[in-house]
């Protein structure tokens, strides 16, 4: 009898691939972000992606960045991390110590939301805003609140 497979992907890779899959639902033409929240028992609690609120039609949505706040996507999009928390239908106490896998390092608003939800670790793929004021505030929030964070990469196909 042959032995079991040993070339399986890690839990980190499994959950990050779920976050990547969620990002594929984003209609944003510039930045597609996905998030997957997993508990300490390797169970997916929720997923989310950056998109418009329920009831706001994607086809009528201003996807650009504009001087006029009415036409700037940043004023309409719910970030992937917040969406993952809002999509969860269980008790928020289930998120205590959970890990969020996100394709882009969280902004400072999402960092506050993740801390408040009880997330214990942030694992991310990309930190394209590294060193910006928002990024430094986000990292400061996570550090001061005892939420660890680390970058990972996905194995090539």
ABEGO torsion letter per residue (X at the ends): XBBBBAABBBAAAAAAAAAAAAAAABABAABBBBBBBBBAAGBBABBBBBBBBBGBBAAABBABBBABAAABAAAABBBAAAAAAAABABBAAAABGBBBBBABBBBAAAAAAAAAAGBABBBBABBAABGBAAAAAAAAAAAAAGBBBBBBBBBBX
